[in-house]
Amino acid sequence: MDYIELLKNGFSLEWTGINCVECQLSIGRCGSDENNDAVCFCPDRPHTKHCKDSEAKND
């Protein structure tokens, strides 16, 4: 495969990601766990959406 030609001609990429805005606004770091589920890594512990939610992400 000629990667230079591929880059010159462009290509389509489909990305399904998680929305990290709520997590980042609550001083968390957005990421995923070993199952590729969304996790907000907060100073106290991982949460499911943002650092201020009451639901902790259980391992």
Buried (B, 14 or more C-beta within 10 A) or exposed (E): EEEEEEEEEEEEEEEEEBEBEBBBEBEBBBBEEEEEEBBBBBEEEBBBBBBEBEEEBEE
